Amino acid sequence: MAAIGQIIFCSMIVLIVLFGAAIVLFLALSFTGQLSELMSNNMAPTANLGDDELLSCYLNAQIQPVRVTKVSVTWQKTGLTGPVYRYEDGAPSLGDQDPQFKGRTQLFPDALVAGNASLLLRRVTRSDEGEYTCTISSSGGGGKIKLHLRTAAFSAPTFKFTSSALTAEAPWWFPKPNVTWSDFNGNVLNGSASFAENSVGIFRVVSTLQPVNISEPYGCRIENDLVAAVSEATVTGSGVTENTYFTFSAASSLMTSTHLSITTSVLCIYYLT
């Protein structure tokens, strides 16, 4: 009888957590506009400081006509009174635009007729980080969607080989990253790293692995909480061949809720055993 009671108790806990996760998902979709007709390719983009960044916002093409008319778009940033960008009556309306964004934002009129109101933000700064809301009203429908822009500094490393040492150097990182070296099989290797911070808080990274073997590939991973540069470098007779790609971290309330549900289930199994 006690075992049956424990099973019923744990089943109720799991159901409660799953129900809570469903509520979180429903609210998340409501606030992000996914229950409306708006979509985004990236709800939490990470912009490289000093570069341009495209904030994605568009009408769902599956339920919208090919062309829309009477399009009005407003981009806002939480905490600011003036808009980031406003478009209405066939033209930009920027009289009350927040000074932080003057001369740095634009939409694409040719894309607007297809329901695409993605915003180009030029020369991203740290103060641009935060929550943005895109609102669209048109003949084909509308709604609003929220995005969270994150800012970081990241650059691909360059590699040099001298005196049996392979050195990776990357001049543009923020927040301060970690560096991990690995061999072809993924085993972590002991390398050294140094960091030089400039006057605006950007780090220059120099890391060395020694010794290395000719023709063997080595992995170098430079990463912080937002972005990782994943490189493979091979020393050849004429120098170093290298290849780098970037990955970006992402988190959502749904993932958190799912993790909570799985954790609760594991705890119940442990409790029963």
C-alpha positions in Angstrom: 0.0 0.0 0.0 2.9 2.4 0.8 4.4 1.7 -2.6 1.1 2.5 -4.3 0.8 5.7 -2.4 4.3 6.7 -3.3 3.6 6.0 -7.0 0.4 8.1 -6.9 2.2 10.9 -5.1 5.0 11.0 -7.7 2.6 10.8 -10.5 0.7 13.8 -9.2 4.0 15.8 -8.9 5.0 15.0 -12.4 1.5 15.9 -13.7 1.7 19.2 -11.8 5.1 20.0 -13.2 4.1 19.1 -16.8 1.0 21.3 -16.4 3.1 24.1 -15.2 5.5 23.7 -18.2 2.5 23.8 -20.5 1.4 27.1 -18.9 4.9 28.5 -19.2 5.0 27.5 -22.9 1.5 29.1 -23.5 2.6 32.3 -21.8 5.9 32.4 -23.6 4.2 31.9 -27.0 1.7 34.6 -26.1 4.3 37.2 -25.1 6.6 36.4 -28.1 3.7 36.6 -30.6 3.9 33.0 -31.7 0.2 32.7 -31.1 -0.4 35.6 -33.4 0.7 35.9 -37.0 4.3 37.1 -36.4 7.5 35.0 -36.5 11.2 35.5 -36.0 14.2 33.5 -37.2 16.1 34.2 -34.0 14.4 35.2 -30.7 17.7 35.7 -28.9 20.4 36.9 -31.3 23.9 37.7 -30.3 25.4 40.7 -32.0 29.1 41.3 -32.4 30.0 44.7 -31.0 30.7 47.2 -33.8 29.0 45.1 -36.5 25.5 45.4 -37.9 22.8 43.1 -36.7 19.4 42.1 -38.3 16.5 41.7 -35.9 14.1 39.3 -37.6 10.4 40.0 -37.6 7.8 39.0 -40.3 4.3 37.8 -40.9 3.8 34.1 -41.1 3.9 33.4 -44.9 1.8 30.3 -44.5 -1.3 32.3 -43.5 -0.6 35.6 -45.2 -1.2 36.8 -48.7 1.7 37.2 -51.1 1.6 41.0 -50.8 0.2 43.1 -48.0 -0.8 46.8 -48.0 -1.3 49.5 -45.3 1.7 48.3 -43.4 2.6 50.0 -40.1 5.6 48.8 -38.1 6.9 49.9 -34.7 10.1 48.7 -33.0 10.5 49.5 -29.3 13.1 48.7 -26.7 12.1 48.0 -23.1 13.0 50.9 -20.9 13.0 53.6 -23.5 10.2 56.1 -24.2 10.8 56.8 -27.8 10.6 54.1 -30.5 13.7 52.4 -32.0 12.0 52.7 -35.4 8.5 53.5 -36.7 7.1 53.1 -40.2 3.6 54.2 -41.2 1.7 55.7 -44.1 4.3 54.4 -46.5 7.3 56.1 -44.9 9.5 56.2 -41.8 8.1 58.3 -38.9 11.1 59.1 -36.8 10.2 62.4 -35.2 10.2 60.9 -31.7 12.8 58.2 -32.3 15.1 57.6 -29.3 18.4 59.4 -29.8 20.3 56.2 -29.1 19.2 54.9 -32.5 19.2 57.9 -34.8 21.0 57.2 -38.0 21.5 53.5 -37.1 18.3 51.7 -38.0 16.4 50.9 -41.1 13.7 48.7 -42.6 13.5 47.4 -46.2 10.5 48.8 -48.1 10.7 46.1 -50.8 10.4 43.5 -48.0 7.6 45.2 -46.2 5.1 44.4 -49.0 5.8 40.7 -48.3 5.2 41.3 -44.5 8.9 41.3 -43.6 9.6 44.1 -41.0 13.1 43.0 -40.0 15.2 45.8 -38.5 18.8 46.5 -39.4 20.7 47.8 -36.5 24.0 49.4 -37.4 27.2 49.5 -35.4 26.0 47.6 -32.4 27.0 48.9 -28.9 26.7 47.4 -25.5 23.8 49.7 -24.6 21.8 48.2 -27.5 21.5 45.0 -25.5 18.0 44.3 -24.1 14.4 43.3 -25.0 12.9 44.6 -28.3 9.2 44.4 -29.4 8.2 44.4 -33.0 4.6 45.3 -33.8 3.1 45.0 -37.3 -0.3 46.1 -38.5 -1.3 45.4 -42.2 -4.0 44.3 -44.5 -2.7 40.8 -44.2 -2.8 40.7 -40.4 -0.4 41.6 -37.6 0.6 41.3 -34.0 3.7 41.7 -31.9 6.7 39.6 -31.0 9.5 40.1 -28.4 13.2 39.5 -29.0 16.1 39.7 -26.6 19.3 41.1 -28.2 22.6 40.1 -26.5 25.9 41.7 -27.3 29.4 40.2 -27.3 32.7 40.6 -28.9 34.1 37.6 -30.8 36.6 36.9 -33.5 38.1 33.9 -35.2 41.7 33.1 -34.1 44.7 33.0 -36.4 47.3 30.3 -36.0 51.1 30.3 -36.1 53.6 27.5 -35.7 57.1 28.2 -34.4 59.6 26.0 -32.5 57.1 23.1 -32.1 54.5 25.4 -30.6 51.1 26.1 -32.1 49.7 29.6 -31.1 46.2 30.9 -31.5 45.6 34.6 -31.4 42.1 36.3 -31.3 42.0 40.1 -30.8 38.3 40.7 -30.1 36.5 39.0 -27.2 34.0 40.0 -24.5 33.0 38.8 -22.0 36.4 37.2 -21.1 36.5 33.7 -22.6 38.1 30.4 -21.8 40.4 28.5 -24.1 40.4 24.7 -24.6 42.8 22.7 -26.8 42.0 19.1 -27.8 43.5 16.4 -30.1 41.8 14.6 -33.0 40.0 12.3 -30.6 38.6 15.1 -28.5 41.0 14.5 -25.6 41.7 17.8 -23.7 45.3 19.0 -23.9 47.3 21.3 -21.7 47.8 24.7 -23.3 48.6 28.1 -21.9 46.5 31.3 -22.4 47.0 35.0 -21.7 44.4 37.8 -21.9 45.1 41.5 -22.4 42.2 43.8 -21.8 42.0 47.2 -23.6 40.5 50.5 -22.4 36.9 49.5 -23.4 37.0 46.1 -21.8 37.7 44.0 -24.9 40.1 41.1 -24.4 42.9 40.0 -26.7 43.5 36.2 -26.4 46.8 34.4 -27.0 47.0 30.7 -26.4 49.8 28.2 -27.1 49.9 24.5 -27.3 53.2 22.7 -27.1 54.5 20.3 -28.4 52.5 19.5 -31.5 53.0 17.0 -34.3 53.2 17.9 -38.0 50.1 16.8 -40.0 48.0 16.1 -36.9 44.8 18.2 -36.5 44.2 20.1 -33.2 41.1 21.6 -31.9 41.0 25.1 -30.3 37.8 26.3 -28.6 37.5 29.9 -27.4 34.2 30.5 -25.6 32.3 32.5 -23.1 28.7 32.3 -22.0 27.3 33.7 -25.2 29.5 32.5 -28.1 32.2 30.0 -29.0 34.7 30.0 -31.8 35.4 26.3 -32.7 38.6 25.9 -34.7 40.6 23.0 -36.2 44.2 23.7 -37.1 46.8 21.4 -38.7 50.5 22.1 -39.0 51.7 21.4 -42.5 55.1 21.7 -44.2 54.2 25.2 -45.5 52.4 26.6 -42.5 49.0 26.0 -40.7 45.7 25.2 -42.3 42.7 26.3 -40.2 38.9 26.3 -40.2 36.7 28.1 -37.7 33.0 28.3 -37.1 30.9 30.0 -34.4 28.2 28.6 -32.2 25.8 30.7 -30.0 24.2 29.8 -26.7 20.4 30.0 -26.3 18.1 29.3 -23.4 14.3 29.4 -23.0 11.7 29.1 -20.3 10.5 26.0 -22.1 13.9 24.3 -21.8 14.0 25.2 -18.1 10.5 23.8 -17.5 11.4 20.6 -19.4 14.5 20.2 -17.3 12.5 20.7 -14.1 10.0 18.0 -15.2 12.8 15.5 -16.0 14.5 16.3 -12.7 11.3 15.8 -10.8 10.7 12.4 -12.6 14.2 11.3 -11.7 13.7 12.3 -8.1 10.5 10.3 -8.0 12.2 7.2 -9.4 15.0 7.6 -6.9 12.4 8.0 -4.1 10.6 4.8 -5.1 13.7 2.7 -5.3 
